[in-house]
Amino acid sequence: MSQQQPAGVIHDIGYRGYDGPRLGRGAVARALYVHSLRGAFGLGRSARAKVLPMLLLGVMCLPAFIIAVIANATSSVLTELPLPYSRYAVVAQGILTIFLAAQAPQAVSRDLRFKTVPLYFSRPLERSDYVLAKFAGLSTAMFLLLAAPLLIMYIGALLAEFPAGRETTDVALALVGAVAFAIVFAGVGLVIASLTARRGFGVAAIITVFALSFAAISSLQGIIRYVEDDATLAGWLGLFSPITLVDGFQTWVLDASSSAVAPPPGSAGGVGYVLVTFGVIGACWALLNLRYRKVSS
């Protein structure tokens, strides 16, 4: 006779079923976006994690506050701000680079290091949703970091009774330029950070790419423009650094004041800067999707 197998037993260990609303893919992506944005400023994390981003935000706003005070103290002599809104991003590019280097690895490297990315994709979340949430979160953080000092300068200009229409137009165009800076910076930073699970390597690589490319390109532009007397070639070289690239983009598209050694060379150069700017953004999007296709497979 065959021996009867023991029957299975279901143990009640206290878990409760979920009978609330089941949110879908969009809600998950939005939650990840908000989490990424809050994380960039250390919100929802330890007090130690808040120190650097909040310190950088304060340092970013301090020159703008000083400019606003100077404008009000000398309003009888000055008729405009000492520094145009559109030049602030390039002048403060060192602070932007440090913030990006600190927060881009925090956004993606930790997920790679602790192998939590597959957990995200076990939910109704596509790879493109993950990339979009991280990209949008860091871009928004970079934009807020740039927008805050611009608004401080704008308020200072209004208090100094500079022409309101002119100042409003100028700051609006500068904010559009800030969007371009934020997206390009975030895209390049995330691509670099996604290549390594070690946060330290990501930080060093981002600082190296942004700082060295800006220093090298600016130096070459200065040599070619003032020593070789070739402003056209010097202008084209600006395509090879993220900072000078976006500065040239806003110079040509928004008619902003240029901070580069050499601006885009004519209409052809302006079109080239626009195409390369959008090309960099598209390439960062494609590379991030490709990177996470490999991670999740």
Contacts in CASP RR format, 6 or more apart in sequence:
PFRMAT RR
TARGET T0000
AUTHOR 0000-0000-0000
METHOD contacts of the structure
MODEL  1
MSQQQPAGVIHDIGYRGYDGPRLGRGAVARALYVHSLRGAFGLGRSARAK
VLPMLLLGVMCLPAFIIAVIANATSSVLTELPLPYSRYAVVAQGILTIFL
AAQAPQAVSRDLRFKTVPLYFSRPLERSDYVLAKFAGLSTAMFLLLAAPL
LIMYIGALLAEFPAGRETTDVALALVGAVAFAIVFAGVGLVIASLTARRG
FGVAAIITVFALSFAAISSLQGIIRYVEDDATLAGWLGLFSPITLVDGFQ
TWVLDASSSAVAPPPGSAGGVGYVLVTFGVIGACWALLNLRYRKVSS
24 124 0 8 1.000
25 124 0 8 1.000
25 125 0 8 1.000
25 126 0 8 1.000
25 129 0 8 1.000
26 129 0 8 1.000
28 123 0 8 1.000
28 124 0 8 1.000
28 125 0 8 1.000
28 129 0 8 1.000
29 125 0 8 1.000
29 129 0 8 1.000
29 130 0 8 1.000
29 132 0 8 1.000
29 133 0 8 1.000
30 133 0 8 1.000
32 120 0 8 1.000
32 125 0 8 1.000
32 129 0 8 1.000
32 130 0 8 1.000
32 133 0 8 1.000
32 134 0 8 1.000
33 132 0 8 1.000
33 133 0 8 1.000
33 136 0 8 1.000
33 137 0 8 1.000
36 107 0 8 1.000
36 133 0 8 1.000
36 134 0 8 1.000
36 136 0 8 1.000
36 137 0 8 1.000
36 138 0 8 1.000
37 137 0 8 1.000
37 138 0 8 1.000
37 140 0 8 1.000
37 141 0 8 1.000
38 44 0 8 1.000
39 45 0 8 1.000
39 49 0 8 1.000
39 103 0 8 1.000
39 106 0 8 1.000
39 107 0 8 1.000
40 53 0 8 1.000
40 103 0 8 1.000
40 106 0 8 1.000
40 107 0 8 1.000
40 137 0 8 1.000
40 138 0 8 1.000
40 141 0 8 1.000
41 50 0 8 1.000
41 53 0 8 1.000
41 54 0 8 1.000
41 57 0 8 1.000
41 141 0 8 1.000
42 49 0 8 1.000
42 50 0 8 1.000
42 53 0 8 1.000
42 54 0 8 1.000
43 50 0 8 1.000
52 102 0 8 1.000
53 99 0 8 1.000
53 102 0 8 1.000
53 103 0 8 1.000
56 95 0 8 1.000
56 98 0 8 1.000
56 99 0 8 1.000
56 102 0 8 1.000
56 145 0 8 1.000
57 145 0 8 1.000
57 148 0 8 1.000
59 95 0 8 1.000
60 92 0 8 1.000
60 95 0 8 1.000
60 96 0 8 1.000
60 99 0 8 1.000
60 145 0 8 1.000
60 146 0 8 1.000
60 148 0 8 1.000
60 149 0 8 1.000
61 148 0 8 1.000
61 149 0 8 1.000
61 152 0 8 1.000
63 88 0 8 1.000
63 91 0 8 1.000
63 92 0 8 1.000
63 149 0 8 1.000
64 88 0 8 1.000
64 148 0 8 1.000
64 149 0 8 1.000
64 150 0 8 1.000
64 152 0 8 1.000
64 153 0 8 1.000
65 149 0 8 1.000
65 152 0 8 1.000
67 81 0 8 1.000
67 82 0 8 1.000
67 83 0 8 1.000
67 153 0 8 1.000
68 152 0 8 1.000
68 153 0 8 1.000
68 155 0 8 1.000
68 156 0 8 1.000
68 157 0 8 1.000
68 159 0 8 1.000
68 160 0 8 1.000
70 78 0 8 1.000
70 82 0 8 1.000
71 78 0 8 1.000
71 81 0 8 1.000
71 82 0 8 1.000
71 153 0 8 1.000
71 156 0 8 1.000
71 157 0 8 1.000
71 160 0 8 1.000
71 162 0 8 1.000
72 156 0 8 1.000
72 159 0 8 1.000
72 160 0 8 1.000
75 160 0 8 1.000
75 161 0 8 1.000
75 162 0 8 1.000
78 160 0 8 1.000
79 162 0 8 1.000
80 157 0 8 1.000
80 162 0 8 1.000
81 153 0 8 1.000
81 157 0 8 1.000
81 162 0 8 1.000
83 91 0 8 1.000
83 153 0 8 1.000
84 170 0 8 1.000
84 174 0 8 1.000
84 256 0 8 1.000
84 257 0 8 1.000
85 150 0 8 1.000
85 153 0 8 1.000
85 154 0 8 1.000
85 170 0 8 1.000
85 171 0 8 1.000
85 173 0 8 1.000
85 174 0 8 1.000
86 170 0 8 1.000
86 173 0 8 1.000
86 174 0 8 1.000
86 177 0 8 1.000
86 250 0 8 1.000
86 251 0 8 1.000
86 254 0 8 1.000
86 256 0 8 1.000
86 257 0 8 1.000
87 256 0 8 1.000
87 257 0 8 1.000
87 258 0 8 1.000
87 259 0 8 1.000
88 146 0 8 1.000
88 149 0 8 1.000
88 150 0 8 1.000
88 153 0 8 1.000
88 174 0 8 1.000
89 96 0 8 1.000
89 146 0 8 1.000
89 177 0 8 1.000
89 178 0 8 1.000
89 181 0 8 1.000
89 246 0 8 1.000
89 247 0 8 1.000
90 243 0 8 1.000
90 247 0 8 1.000
90 259 0 8 1.000
90 260 0 8 1.000
91 259 0 8 1.000
92 149 0 8 1.000
93 210 0 8 1.000
93 214 0 8 1.000
93 243 0 8 1.000
94 210 0 8 1.000
94 211 0 8 1.000
95 145 0 8 1.000
96 142 0 8 1.000
96 145 0 8 1.000
96 146 0 8 1.000
96 181 0 8 1.000
96 185 0 8 1.000
97 206 0 8 1.000
97 207 0 8 1.000
97 210 0 8 1.000
97 211 0 8 1.000
98 207 0 8 1.000
99 141 0 8 1.000
99 142 0 8 1.000
99 145 0 8 1.000
100 138 0 8 1.000
100 142 0 8 1.000
100 185 0 8 1.000
100 186 0 8 1.000
100 189 0 8 1.000
100 206 0 8 1.000
100 210 0 8 1.000
101 202 0 8 1.000
101 203 0 8 1.000
101 204 0 8 1.000
101 206 0 8 1.000
101 207 0 8 1.000
101 210 0 8 1.000
102 203 0 8 1.000
103 138 0 8 1.000
103 141 0 8 1.000
104 138 0 8 1.000
104 186 0 8 1.000
104 189 0 8 1.000
104 190 0 8 1.000
104 192 0 8 1.000
104 193 0 8 1.000
104 202 0 8 1.000
104 206 0 8 1.000
105 193 0 8 1.000
105 196 0 8 1.000
105 199 0 8 1.000
105 200 0 8 1.000
105 202 0 8 1.000
105 203 0 8 1.000
105 206 0 8 1.000
106 199 0 8 1.000
107 134 0 8 1.000
107 137 0 8 1.000
107 138 0 8 1.000
107 190 0 8 1.000
107 193 0 8 1.000
108 134 0 8 1.000
108 190 0 8 1.000
108 193 0 8 1.000
108 194 0 8 1.000
109 193 0 8 1.000
109 194 0 8 1.000
109 196 0 8 1.000
109 197 0 8 1.000
109 198 0 8 1.000
109 199 0 8 1.000
109 202 0 8 1.000
110 116 0 8 1.000
110 199 0 8 1.000
111 117 0 8 1.000
111 120 0 8 1.000
112 194 0 8 1.000
112 196 0 8 1.000
112 197 0 8 1.000
112 295 0 8 1.000
113 197 0 8 1.000
113 198 0 8 1.000
113 199 0 8 1.000
117 130 0 8 1.000
117 292 0 8 1.000
117 295 0 8 1.000
117 296 0 8 1.000
118 295 0 8 1.000
118 296 0 8 1.000
120 130 0 8 1.000
121 127 0 8 1.000
121 130 0 8 1.000
121 296 0 8 1.000
127 289 0 8 1.000
127 292 0 8 1.000
127 293 0 8 1.000
127 296 0 8 1.000
128 289 0 8 1.000
130 292 0 8 1.000
131 285 0 8 1.000
131 288 0 8 1.000
131 289 0 8 1.000
131 292 0 8 1.000
134 190 0 8 1.000
134 288 0 8 1.000
135 186 0 8 1.000
135 187 0 8 1.000
135 190 0 8 1.000
135 284 0 8 1.000
135 285 0 8 1.000
135 288 0 8 1.000
137 186 0 8 1.000
138 186 0 8 1.000
138 187 0 8 1.000
138 189 0 8 1.000
138 190 0 8 1.000
139 182 0 8 1.000
139 183 0 8 1.000
139 186 0 8 1.000
139 187 0 8 1.000
140 182 0 8 1.000
141 186 0 8 1.000
142 181 0 8 1.000
142 182 0 8 1.000
142 185 0 8 1.000
142 186 0 8 1.000
143 178 0 8 1.000
143 179 0 8 1.000
143 182 0 8 1.000
146 178 0 8 1.000
146 181 0 8 1.000
146 182 0 8 1.000
147 175 0 8 1.000
147 178 0 8 1.000
150 171 0 8 1.000
150 174 0 8 1.000
150 175 0 8 1.000
150 178 0 8 1.000
151 171 0 8 1.000
153 171 0 8 1.000
154 167 0 8 1.000
154 168 0 8 1.000
154 171 0 8 1.000
157 167 0 8 1.000
158 164 0 8 1.000
158 167 0 8 1.000
173 250 0 8 1.000
173 254 0 8 1.000
173 255 0 8 1.000
173 256 0 8 1.000
174 254 0 8 1.000
174 256 0 8 1.000
176 250 0 8 1.000
176 254 0 8 1.000
177 246 0 8 1.000
177 249 0 8 1.000
177 250 0 8 1.000
177 254 0 8 1.000
177 256 0 8 1.000
180 246 0 8 1.000
180 249 0 8 1.000
180 250 0 8 1.000
180 277 0 8 1.000
181 246 0 8 1.000
183 281 0 8 1.000
184 242 0 8 1.000
184 245 0 8 1.000
184 246 0 8 1.000
184 277 0 8 1.000
184 280 0 8 1.000
184 281 0 8 1.000
185 210 0 8 1.000
185 242 0 8 1.000
187 280 0 8 1.000
187 281 0 8 1.000
187 284 0 8 1.000
187 285 0 8 1.000
187 288 0 8 1.000
188 206 0 8 1.000
188 209 0 8 1.000
188 210 0 8 1.000
188 242 0 8 1.000
188 280 0 8 1.000
188 284 0 8 1.000
189 206 0 8 1.000
189 209 0 8 1.000
190 284 0 8 1.000
190 288 0 8 1.000
191 284 0 8 1.000
191 287 0 8 1.000
191 288 0 8 1.000
191 291 0 8 1.000
192 202 0 8 1.000
192 205 0 8 1.000
192 206 0 8 1.000
192 209 0 8 1.000
193 202 0 8 1.000
193 205 0 8 1.000
193 206 0 8 1.000
194 288 0 8 1.000
194 291 0 8 1.000
194 292 0 8 1.000
195 202 0 8 1.000
195 205 0 8 1.000
195 291 0 8 1.000
196 202 0 8 1.000
196 205 0 8 1.000
209 242 0 8 1.000
210 241 0 8 1.000
210 242 0 8 1.000
210 243 0 8 1.000
213 240 0 8 1.000
213 241 0 8 1.000
213 242 0 8 1.000
213 243 0 8 1.000
214 241 0 8 1.000
214 242 0 8 1.000
214 243 0 8 1.000
214 244 0 8 1.000
216 241 0 8 1.000
217 237 0 8 1.000
217 238 0 8 1.000
217 240 0 8 1.000
217 241 0 8 1.000
217 244 0 8 1.000
218 241 0 8 1.000
218 244 0 8 1.000
218 260 0 8 1.000
218 261 0 8 1.000
220 234 0 8 1.000
220 237 0 8 1.000
221 234 0 8 1.000
221 235 0 8 1.000
221 237 0 8 1.000
221 238 0 8 1.000
221 244 0 8 1.000
221 260 0 8 1.000
221 261 0 8 1.000
221 262 0 8 1.000
222 234 0 8 1.000
222 261 0 8 1.000
222 262 0 8 1.000
224 230 0 8 1.000
224 233 0 8 1.000
224 234 0 8 1.000
224 237 0 8 1.000
224 262 0 8 1.000
225 231 0 8 1.000
225 234 0 8 1.000
225 235 0 8 1.000
225 261 0 8 1.000
225 262 0 8 1.000
231 262 0 8 1.000
231 265 0 8 1.000
232 265 0 8 1.000
234 261 0 8 1.000
234 262 0 8 1.000
235 260 0 8 1.000
235 262 0 8 1.000
235 263 0 8 1.000
235 264 0 8 1.000
235 265 0 8 1.000
235 269 0 8 1.000
236 265 0 8 1.000
236 269 0 8 1.000
237 244 0 8 1.000
237 262 0 8 1.000
238 244 0 8 1.000
238 245 0 8 1.000
238 248 0 8 1.000
238 260 0 8 1.000
238 262 0 8 1.000
239 245 0 8 1.000
239 272 0 8 1.000
239 273 0 8 1.000
239 276 0 8 1.000
242 280 0 8 1.000
244 260 0 8 1.000
245 273 0 8 1.000
245 276 0 8 1.000
245 277 0 8 1.000
245 280 0 8 1.000
246 277 0 8 1.000
247 258 0 8 1.000
247 259 0 8 1.000
247 260 0 8 1.000
248 258 0 8 1.000
248 260 0 8 1.000
248 263 0 8 1.000
248 264 0 8 1.000
248 270 0 8 1.000
248 273 0 8 1.000
249 273 0 8 1.000
249 274 0 8 1.000
249 277 0 8 1.000
250 256 0 8 1.000
251 257 0 8 1.000
251 258 0 8 1.000
251 260 0 8 1.000
251 263 0 8 1.000
251 264 0 8 1.000
251 273 0 8 1.000
252 263 0 8 1.000
252 264 0 8 1.000
252 266 0 8 1.000
252 269 0 8 1.000
252 270 0 8 1.000
252 273 0 8 1.000
252 274 0 8 1.000
253 270 0 8 1.000
253 274 0 8 1.000
264 270 0 8 1.000
264 272 0 8 1.000
264 273 0 8 1.000
END
